[in-house]
Amino acid sequence: MLGTKGVDGVPKLYPWDYHSDLTAARLVEIAKLLRQGRHDAVDRHDDTIGDDNWVLGVRAYNCGKFRVMQAHDSGNHSWLTIINPSLQFIFAIGHVPVRFYRGDADDPSEKTCRIAYPELTQLAIAFQEEENDEMVFRFAVETYYDGSVDTIKFVGLRHKQAVLTWEIPLQLGEVVRFPLTVVAHDEGTELAAPMVGLLVDDEGVANEDG
């Protein structure tokens, strides 16, 4: 599907115009997982015990990562693979490597634009002889003042500039829900809310400040 013409006559390209693996249905599903992960973190945020925006940001990043990994592990998404499961989290939609961050889609940070080596390698596989010119793909999670999701946009970044921005239509369906880890018990014991570890390094924190 080709994009419509912009006001300057230049074709307005959509993600699937850059690569056929980036279908609307797949992008919507990943965006819903990232939204659910962030809202898991917002639901557990408690400023009465000292939680602040930094805590919320790190937890939201980890929860979003967890939701994507859980979807992968379910075996129901043959098009979803995990390239790097560390805090420098990289996954792939089909052959295309992607990452996510919280922030303005049109104003990415230098760190957001940085290309990790596993990502660069996968981009070469995805585009092969096609011209990609070091373009990378990100999910930009834009939030309200309380940290909950406002919009999620799929962004194509080239030379630190957003050359593709597509707002993902989250309203078209319900949030994809995968239950958190469930432990079987012989008796009906009520479980406390699971703890989310706050592992911190430059890759996890720099893109997440609440």
Secondary structure, 3 states (H helix, E strand, C coil): CCCCECCCCCECCCHHHHCCCCCHHHHHHHHHHHHHHHHHHHHHCCHHHCCCHHHHHHHHHHHHHHHHHHHHHCCCCCCEEEEECCCCCEEEECCEEEEEEECCCCCCCHHHHCCCHHHHHHHHHHHCCCCCCCCEEEEEEEECCCCCEEEEEEEEEECCEEEEEEECCHHHCCCCCCCCCCCCCCCCCCCCCCCCCCCCCHHHHCCCCC
